[in-house]
Amino acid sequence: MAGINRILVVGAVGQIGSELTMALREKYGSDNVVAAGRKTQPSPTLRDSGPFVWCDVTDRKRLDATVEQHKIDTIINMAAILSATGEKNPQRCWDVNVAGLINTLEVAREHNLTQVLCPSSIAVFGPETPKENTPQETVLRPTTMYGVTKVTGELLCDYYVRRFGVDARGLRYPGIISAETLPGGGTTDYAVEIFYKAIEEGRYTCFVREDTSLPMMYMPDCIKATMDLMAAPFESLKHHGDFNIGAMSFTAAELAAEIKKHIPDFEVTYEPDFRQEIADSWPSSIDDSAAREEWGWEPAYDLARMTEDMLEKLRARHQRGELYGSGS
Ligand code: AKB
């Protein structure tokens, strides 16, 4: 199979896309990683460190043209409407997440691309799924449109592998915590906002109950998981679009307590909203043994190490005057 040489990251301005693009530029060379955004302006770092184009994943012609023009052999499709926004506009969630994915897979098939990576999420699980140590193979009956699109996406990836020989891969991301770009419209966003608010205001009103426990991951582990899966030999994979990956699990109260170790006056109150029901439908912890066995997945960050690093990074950004309101 041909190698990975020229990568297009669609959704490159988002929370994961922005940091993944920079890591890929480091590994594959700046000029070989094309960042694509839809509407939001890229940060100067993202814009100036390599090629940047405007490309909406639902626009098939534009996607085709971008792949041809930049001689792309690998697409990473990070464009998605997340769980909370998806419940406000289910039709749009379907269009972006499913129609966008089919466009990506079709472009990969027609242009004979080396690889396509399309993330999935813990949102594929639902209330009937075992909550603790959720197995790789289990009940997939999500109750959100986002979850429905992600189950569909996993099935589509596996279909394109089997039917057309497209090398499509994906991971079930847990909540991703990071200090560079804010997430937008997810249920796990509280686990990021809490850090910004701790630094900026010393208090936070959390939109899920204090006993809400979800699987989470720090961005460096997320980037490592994504790049390790991309680099794994196709022959060693038994799964394709649906790898469980875990790193840590904690309740909202445990996260607040960890931050308080560094900021003793930090105050958190809890006012659950519609996102509580979504959080309650997802697992607390994940069995990721398939990812460990098939491509050597191993996370590096636990709650304590992540919290220390997050606070250090956000404090530095705050001092540089870079932080802005992180309202939910
Ligand atoms: C969300 O909360 O919607 C996302 C996810 C878990 O996929 N962060």
Boltz pocket constraint, residues with backbone or C-beta under 6 A from the ligand:
constraints:
  - pocket:
      binder: B
      contacts: [[A, 82], [A, 83], [A, 84], [A, 120], [A, 121], [A, 122], [A, 123], [A, 146], [A, 173], [A, 174], [A, 175], [A, 176], [A, 185], [A, 186], [A, 187], [A, 188], [A, 189]]
      max_distance: 6.0
